[in-house]
Amino acid sequence: RTHVAGSGVAAAAALAVGVAGKSPEETRWTTAKAIDRRRQELAQGSDLELAMECSTVLQLVTEDPQQRSAEVPFLLYALRTLALCDLGLWEDAVSDCRKALAIDPKDQAAQYTFNIANGILRVKCGKFEAAVSCFSKAISLQPISAEARIHRAIALAR
């Protein structure tokens, strides 16, 4: 029986979409390699207590103790946010992004995704100035992001 969400590596690769300067394919491979490296470190290490304390693989592969101890792992919210964005469920994406940022407020990828999703949501509500502000914040986080620049240009044109 296969898991509905697909493979863990494919899901984790989706998290790193916001990596600046890399194509989605490069990002997937980079993330998959990082997760595999972390899995190997844990398998070769002697910290079996850590492995037993983690209730999900998402908690196990994170290196941040704060994220590891969270009841719902940061990575889960981050992955759900990207999936919700792909589905166009902007309100839900903003909600899950807020939950991810409550666990790790300094995560720039989550901040970027939050500003993109929030900006799109504001455009849909006709709040164009607020949307421009959100997209500008996203650009400041990832200056080479074509996505944020295109969304900002569209909001400015309205």
Buried (B, 14 or more C-beta within 10 A) or exposed (E): EEEEEEEBBEBBBBBBBBBEEBEEEEBBBBBBEBBEEBBEEBEEEEEEEBEEEBEEBBBBBBEBEEBBEBEBBBBBBBBBBBBBBEEEBBEBBBBBBBBBBEBBEEBEBBBBBBBBBBBBBBBEEEBBEBBBBBBBBBBEBBEEBEBBBEBBEBBEEE
